Amino acid sequence: MNILALDIGLRRTGISYGETKSGIVIALDTMQHTTPEELSEQVKIIVKSKKIDHVIIGLPLLPSGLEGEQVSLVKAAAKMIENESGLTPEFLDERYTTKIHFSARGSDPDATAACALLTVWLDRKNAIDI
């Protein structure tokens, strides 16, 4: 299964790609966008070109676990992505990705965050499948 992970921001969105068979996670170029519509259109192109089966989106919950203002923006963008791509995104609490470090000099922090999301998701899936 081909998976796309998104760390959605107001102007930039980190993206990673992976597949369940190999478990390999690859950072893609961070998207620049000015509107959620522009973001969803760009995601639609990636979904088609990479033959994506599933989309993971980081959910930026507050440290307390409550939803803040940023969650509303992410959910609105996710709905547009669903409408454009036909795939229902799965949300993953970003608080569980903070301990994962991909420390490469000059690395893109947005893409790194998306890689962390996808790595956590794949680890959980593999733990369930064992």
N, C-alpha and C positions, 0 to 999 in steps of 0.2 A: 504494500500500500504506500503510495506517495503522499507525504505530509508536508504542509506549509505551516510555519509558525510566524506569527506577527506580534511585534511589540509596538503597538499603535501610539503615536504621539500626535500633537497638534500639527506639526509641520514635517516631521520625519517619522518613518516607520521602519523599524528593523525587521529583517526577513531572514528566515532560514528554511532550508529544504532538507528533507531526509526521507528515508524509506525504511519500512519496518523489517524487511528481509535482512539488510546488512547492518542496520542501526547507525549508519554513518550520517552525520549532520554536517551540512555545508552552509556557511553564511553566504547570503546573496547581498547584492548592493542595497544599501539603505535607500528607500524611496523618499523623494522630496515631494510634498504635496501641499496645496493651500486649502483644499476642501475635502470633506469626506467622500464626495462624489468622485473627485479626481483619484483619491486613494482606491476606491472600489473599482474604478475602471482599470487602474494599473494592476490590481490584484487579479482581476478577471483575465488579463492577458497572461499573467504567470500561471494561473490555474490551467489555462488551456495549453500553454506551451510545455509545461512540466507534467501534464496529465495528473493533476492533483486529485486525490481521493478524499482528503480530509484536511480541514483548516483548524489550527489551534491559535487562540488569541489570548494574550496575557491580560488578566483582569487586575487592574491596579487598586486593590483594596487598601484601606487605611490600616495601620498597624493593629488597630482594634478588631479588624475583620469586617468593619462596616464599609458601606459603599459611600465614597465621596463624589465630588463633582466630576472628576476624571472618569469614573466608571460610566457615568451617563454618556459621555462623549464616545467612549470606546464601544459601548453597546449600540449606540446609534450608527457608528461606522460599521460595526459587525452586521447589523441588519441590512445596510446597503450592500455589503460584500455578499451576503446571502442572496439578496435579490439579483445581483449581477452574475454571480458564479453558479447559483443553484445548489451550493453546498452550505449546510448548516454548521456554522463555526462552533467549536467546543471551547469554553472558557477555562483557563487555568490560572489559579491564584498566583500572582507574581511573587508573593511573599515567600513562596517555597523555592524560588530560584536564586535568592540573594547569596547563598553560600557557594554557588557554583562560580568558579573563576576561570575564565579563558584569558590568560594574561599573555598576550602577544603584543610586542612593541608596535605602536601605531595602529592597533586594531580599532575597528569601528564599534563604539559602545552600544549603538542601537542594534547592530547585527549580532553582537555578542549576547545581548539580552534575549534576542530571538533564538539563538542557539541554545541558551540556557533553558528556555521554555521547552523547546523541542526535546532536549536531552532528558529533562525531568519527565515529560510525557512518555517518551520511549522507555525509560527506566521503569515507570509504573506499569506500562503495558507488558513489558517483559516479565515483571514480577507476578502479574496476574496470569500470564500464559504458562508459567512454569508448573 
